[in-house]
Amino acid sequence: MTKQAIIQCTIEAINQLPEEKAEEIFEFADFVRKRYEEHQLTNEIQSLIAGGSSLEFLDKEEELYSVADLKEIYNG
């Protein structure tokens, strides 16, 4: 089913409902749209961060500690 066909079938179904039920469908559709937009925005932000160079300094940071610095402590 194409997007246009889905829209047409939905409109026909909504037209058969009372106003308060049609409003519920609108509110749900608006909720789904906003959630989709937020998801898209999150993905775009993650892409920008991943492709950016603002955190490159972390890759060049020297190691302050090594495995040899670890100590095992027994309480007993």
C-alpha distances in whole Angstrom, upper triangle without the diagonal:
4,7,8,6,7,10,11,10,12,15,15,16,18,20,21,23,26,27,28,24,22,25,24,20,21,23,21,18,22,23,20,20,23,23,21,23,26,24,24,28,29,27,29,32,32,32,35,37,36,37,40,43,45,45,46,50,49,49,52,54,57,57,59,59,59,59,63,63,61,64,63,65,66,67,69
4,5,5,6,9,10,11,12,14,15,17,18,20,22,23,26,27,28,25,22,24,24,20,20,23,21,18,20,22,19,18,22,22,19,21,24,23,22,25,27,26,27,30,31,30,32,35,35,35,38,41,43,43,45,48,47,47,51,52,55,56,58,58,59,59,62,62,61,64,63,65,66,67,70
4,5,5,6,9,10,10,12,14,15,16,18,20,21,24,24,25,22,20,21,21,17,17,19,18,14,17,18,16,15,18,19,16,18,21,20,19,23,25,23,24,28,28,28,30,33,33,33,36,39,40,41,43,46,46,46,49,51,54,54,56,57,57,57,61,61,60,62,62,64,65,66,68
4,5,5,6,9,10,11,12,14,15,16,19,20,23,23,24,22,19,21,21,18,17,20,19,16,18,20,18,17,20,21,19,20,24,23,22,25,27,26,27,30,31,31,33,36,36,36,38,42,43,44,46,49,49,49,52,54,57,57,60,60,61,61,65,64,63,66,66,67,69,69,72
4,5,5,6,8,10,11,12,14,15,17,19,22,23,24,21,19,21,21,17,18,21,19,16,19,21,19,18,22,23,21,23,26,25,25,28,30,29,30,33,34,33,36,38,38,39,41,45,46,47,48,52,51,51,54,56,59,59,62,62,62,62,66,66,64,67,67,68,69,70,72
4,5,5,6,9,10,11,12,14,16,17,20,20,21,18,16,18,18,14,15,18,16,13,16,18,15,16,19,20,18,20,23,22,22,25,27,27,28,31,32,31,34,36,36,37,39,43,44,44,46,50,49,49,52,54,57,57,59,59,60,60,64,63,62,64,64,65,66,67,69
4,6,5,6,9,10,10,12,15,16,18,18,19,17,14,16,16,13,13,16,15,12,14,17,15,14,18,19,17,19,22,22,22,25,27,26,27,30,32,31,33,36,36,37,39,43,43,44,46,50,49,49,53,54,57,57,59,60,61,61,65,64,63,65,65,66,67,68,70
4,5,5,6,9,10,11,13,15,18,18,20,17,15,17,18,14,15,18,17,15,17,20,18,18,21,23,21,23,26,26,26,28,31,30,31,34,35,35,37,40,40,41,43,47,47,48,50,53,53,53,56,58,61,61,63,64,64,65,68,68,66,69,68,70,71,71,74
4,5,5,6,9,10,11,13,17,17,19,16,14,17,17,13,15,18,17,15,18,20,18,18,22,23,22,24,27,26,27,29,31,31,32,35,36,36,38,41,41,42,44,48,48,49,51,54,53,54,57,58,61,61,63,64,64,64,68,67,66,68,68,69,70,70,72
4,5,5,6,9,10,11,14,15,16,13,10,13,13,10,11,14,13,11,14,16,15,16,19,20,19,21,24,24,24,27,29,29,30,33,34,34,37,39,39,40,42,46,46,47,49,52,51,52,55,56,59,59,61,62,62,62,66,65,64,66,65,66,67,68,70
4,5,5,6,9,10,13,13,15,13,10,12,13,10,11,14,14,12,15,18,17,17,20,22,21,22,25,26,26,28,31,31,32,34,36,36,38,40,41,42,44,48,48,49,51,54,53,54,57,58,61,62,63,64,65,65,69,68,66,69,68,69,70,70,73
4,6,5,7,9,13,14,16,13,11,14,15,13,14,17,17,15,18,21,20,20,24,25,24,26,29,29,29,32,34,34,35,38,39,39,41,44,44,45,47,51,51,52,54,57,56,57,61,62,65,65,67,67,68,68,71,71,69,71,71,72,73,73,75
4,5,5,7,11,12,14,11,9,13,13,10,12,16,15,14,17,19,18,19,23,23,23,25,28,28,29,31,33,33,35,37,38,39,41,43,44,45,47,51,51,51,54,57,55,56,60,61,64,63,65,65,66,66,70,69,67,69,68,69,70,70,72
4,5,5,8,9,10,8,6,9,10,8,9,13,13,12,15,17,17,18,21,22,22,24,26,27,28,30,32,33,34,36,37,38,40,42,43,44,46,49,49,50,53,55,54,55,59,59,63,63,64,65,65,65,69,68,66,68,68,69,69,69,72
4,6,8,9,12,10,8,11,13,11,12,16,16,15,18,20,20,21,24,25,25,27,29,30,31,33,35,36,37,39,41,41,43,45,46,47,49,52,52,53,56,59,58,59,62,63,66,66,68,68,69,69,73,72,70,72,72,72,73,73,75
4,7,9,12,10,9,13,14,12,14,17,17,17,20,22,22,23,26,27,27,29,32,32,33,35,37,38,39,41,43,43,45,47,48,49,51,55,55,55,58,61,60,61,64,65,68,68,69,70,70,70,74,73,71,73,72,73,73,73,75
4,6,8,6,6,10,10,10,12,15,15,16,18,20,20,22,24,25,26,28,30,31,32,34,35,37,38,40,41,42,44,46,47,48,50,54,53,54,56,59,58,59,62,63,66,66,67,67,68,68,72,71,69,71,70,70,71,71,73
4,6,6,6,9,10,11,13,15,16,17,19,20,22,23,25,26,27,29,31,32,33,35,37,38,39,41,43,44,45,47,48,50,51,55,54,55,58,60,59,60,64,64,67,67,68,68,69,69,73,72,70,71,71,71,72,71,73
4,5,5,6,9,10,10,12,14,15,16,18,20,21,22,24,26,27,29,30,31,33,35,36,37,39,41,42,43,45,46,48,49,52,52,52,55,58,57,58,62,62,65,65,66,67,68,68,72,70,68,70,70,70,71,70,73
4,5,5,6,9,10,11,12,14,15,17,19,20,21,23,24,26,27,29,30,31,33,35,36,37,39,41,42,43,45,47,48,51,50,51,54,56,55,57,60,60,63,63,64,64,65,66,69,68,66,67,67,67,68,67,69
4,5,5,6,9,10,11,12,14,15,17,18,20,21,23,24,26,27,29,30,32,33,35,36,38,39,41,42,44,45,47,50,49,50,53,55,54,55,59,59,62,62,63,63,64,64,67,66,64,66,65,66,66,66,68
4,5,5,6,9,10,11,12,14,15,16,18,20,21,23,24,26,27,29,30,32,33,35,36,38,39,41,42,43,45,48,48,48,51,54,53,54,57,58,61,61,62,63,64,64,67,66,64,66,66,66,67,67,69
4,5,5,6,9,10,10,12,14,15,16,18,20,21,22,24,26,27,28,30,31,33,35,36,37,39,40,42,43,46,46,46,49,52,51,52,55,56,59,59,60,61,62,62,66,64,63,64,64,64,65,65,67
4,5,5,6,9,10,11,12,14,15,17,18,20,21,23,24,26,27,29,30,32,33,35,36,38,39,41,42,45,44,45,48,50,49,50,54,54,57,57,58,58,59,59,63,62,60,62,61,61,62,62,64
4,5,5,6,8,10,11,12,14,15,16,18,20,21,22,24,26,27,29,30,32,33,35,36,37,39,40,44,43,44,47,49,48,49,53,53,56,56,57,58,59,59,62,61,59,61,61,61,62,62,65
4,5,5,6,9,10,10,12,14,15,16,18,20,21,22,24,26,27,28,30,31,33,35,36,37,39,42,41,42,45,48,47,48,51,52,55,55,56,57,58,59,62,61,59,61,61,62,63,63,65
4,5,5,6,9,10,11,12,14,15,16,18,20,21,22,24,26,27,29,30,32,33,35,36,37,41,40,40,43,46,45,46,49,50,53,53,54,55,56,56,60,58,57,58,58,59,60,60,62
4,5,5,6,9,10,11,12,14,15,16,18,20,21,23,24,26,27,29,30,32,33,35,36,39,39,39,42,44,43,45,48,48,51,51,52,53,54,54,57,56,55,56,56,57,58,57,60
4,5,5,6,9,10,11,12,14,15,16,18,20,21,23,24,26,27,29,30,32,33,34,38,38,38,41,44,42,44,47,48,51,51,52,53,54,54,58,57,55,57,57,58,59,59,62
4,5,5,6,9,10,11,12,14,15,16,18,20,21,22,24,26,27,29,30,32,33,36,35,36,39,42,41,42,45,46,49,49,51,52,53,53,57,55,54,56,56,57,58,58,61
4,5,5,6,9,10,11,12,14,15,16,18,20,21,23,24,26,27,29,30,31,35,34,34,37,40,39,40,43,44,47,47,48,49,50,50,54,52,51,53,53,54,55,55,57
4,6,5,6,9,10,10,12,14,15,17,18,20,21,23,24,26,27,29,30,34,33,33,36,39,38,39,42,43,46,46,47,48,49,49,53,52,50,52,52,53,54,54,57
4,5,5,6,9,10,11,12,14,15,16,18,20,21,23,24,26,27,28,32,32,32,35,38,37,38,41,42,45,46,47,48,49,50,53,52,51,53,53,54,56,56,59
4,5,5,6,9,10,10,12,14,15,16,18,20,21,22,24,26,27,30,29,30,33,35,35,36,39,40,43,43,45,46,47,48,51,50,49,51,51,52,54,54,57
4,5,5,6,9,10,11,12,14,15,17,18,20,21,22,24,26,29,28,29,31,34,33,34,37,38,41,41,42,43,44,45,48,47,46,48,48,49,51,51,54
4,5,5,6,9,10,11,12,14,15,17,18,20,21,23,24,28,28,28,31,33,32,33,37,37,41,41,43,43,44,45,48,48,46,49,49,50,52,52,55
4,5,5,6,9,10,10,12,14,15,16,18,20,21,22,26,25,26,29,32,31,32,35,36,40,40,42,43,44,45,49,47,46,49,50,51,53,53,56
4,5,5,6,9,10,10,12,14,15,16,18,20,21,24,23,24,27,29,28,30,33,34,37,37,39,40,41,42,45,44,43,46,46,47,49,50,53
4,5,5,6,9,10,11,12,14,15,16,18,20,23,23,23,26,28,27,28,32,32,36,36,38,38,39,40,44,43,42,44,44,46,48,48,51
4,5,5,6,9,10,11,12,14,15,17,18,22,22,23,25,28,27,28,31,32,36,36,38,39,40,41,45,44,43,46,46,48,50,51,54
4,5,5,6,9,10,11,12,14,15,16,20,19,20,23,26,25,26,30,30,34,35,36,38,39,40,44,43,42,45,46,47,49,50,53
4,5,5,6,9,10,11,12,14,15,18,18,18,21,24,23,24,27,28,31,32,33,34,36,37,40,39,38,41,42,43,45,46,49
4,5,5,6,9,10,10,12,14,18,18,18,20,23,22,23,26,27,31,31,33,34,35,36,40,39,38,41,42,44,46,47,50
4,5,5,6,9,10,11,12,16,16,17,19,22,22,23,26,27,31,32,34,35,36,38,41,40,40,43,44,46,48,49,53
4,5,5,6,9,10,10,14,13,14,17,20,19,21,23,24,28,29,31,33,34,35,39,38,37,40,42,43,46,47,50
4,5,5,6,9,10,13,13,13,15,18,17,18,21,22,26,27,29,30,31,32,36,35,34,38,39,40,43,44,47
4,5,5,6,8,12,13,13,15,18,18,18,21,23,26,28,30,31,32,34,37,36,36,40,41,43,45,47,50
4,6,5,6,10,10,12,13,17,17,18,20,22,26,27,29,31,32,34,37,37,37,40,42,44,46,48,51
4,5,5,8,8,8,11,14,14,15,17,19,22,24,26,28,29,31,34,33,33,36,38,40,43,44,48
4,6,8,10,9,10,14,13,13,16,18,21,23,25,27,27,29,32,32,32,35,37,39,42,44,47
4,7,9,10,10,14,14,14,17,19,22,24,27,29,30,31,35,34,35,38,40,42,45,47,50
4,6,7,8,12,13,13,15,17,21,23,25,28,29,31,34,33,34,38,39,42,45,46,50
4,6,5,8,10,11,12,14,18,20,23,25,27,29,32,31,32,36,38,40,43,45,49
4,6,7,9,11,12,14,17,20,22,24,26,29,31,30,31,35,37,39,42,44,47
4,5,6,8,10,11,14,16,18,21,23,25,28,27,28,31,33,35,38,40,44
4,5,5,7,9,13,15,18,20,22,24,27,26,27,31,33,36,39,41,44
4,5,5,6,10,13,15,18,20,23,25,24,25,29,32,34,37,39,43
4,5,5,9,11,13,15,17,20,22,21,22,26,28,30,34,36,39
4,6,8,10,13,15,16,19,22,21,22,26,29,31,34,37,40
4,6,9,12,15,16,19,21,21,23,26,29,32,35,38,41
4,7,9,12,14,17,19,18,20,23,26,29,32,34,38
4,6,9,11,14,16,15,17,21,24,27,30,33,36
4,6,7,11,12,12,14,17,20,23,27,29,33
4,7,11,11,10,12,15,19,21,25,27,30
4,7,8,6,8,12,15,18,21,24,27
4,5,5,7,11,14,17,21,24,27
4,5,6,9,11,15,18,21,24
4,5,8,11,14,17,21,24
4,7,10,13,16,19,22
4,7,10,13,16,19
4,6,10,13,16
4,7,10,13
4,7,10
4,6
4
